[in-house]
Amino acid sequence: MAISEVSICNASLLYTGSYRIQSLTQLNSKEARACNTLYELSRDSVLEDHDWGFARSEATLALLSDTYSGWDYAYAFPTGCLVPRSIYDGSEVEGADPIDYEIRVNDTFTQNIILTDKQNAVLIFTAKVENPVLFSALFASALSYKLASDLAVPLKSDKNMKVEMLNNYYTVRGQAKSSNSNAGSRAPSESSSFTRARL
């Protein structure tokens, strides 16, 4: 069975001893309403928690005209970026070391920007992956425990259950991280298989 938002939510509800749901839009179901409110926050927090291979993306950053003290270049935050992981100079040859950067809000407080001293900056980042079909099985399992922890108080008023589910999350997340690491990785390069998009 394909991983879906509903299947992840139903696993979480099972862990908390709650009723299953058919969809996240069941207005007459307190379980569905709770899942609909908390699922995205739980998912994004687990995505932020590690550099997951299935969510790793790359973009050549778009240069901004703004200037900021202490840095030579300002770049726009790429669309779909949840967490920046590292920056490379796109003009350098294979094996280039990551470079220093800073995430800051722009002067109008309307968007995040990326500051660095390098031109042609390429960002490796964790993307906001919304399609659960792309999740690994262990990631989905970890997410179900994180969501169960978030659901424990609103559905069951049980703080002990919240702690128990969170501990289960940490355990499965560790397994998922090990599996992710075993999948292998290498530093990006000019011959990288990533598709670079100027965002």
Order of alpha helices (4+ residues) and beta strands (2+ residues): alpha-alpha-beta-beta-beta-beta-beta-beta-alpha-alpha-beta
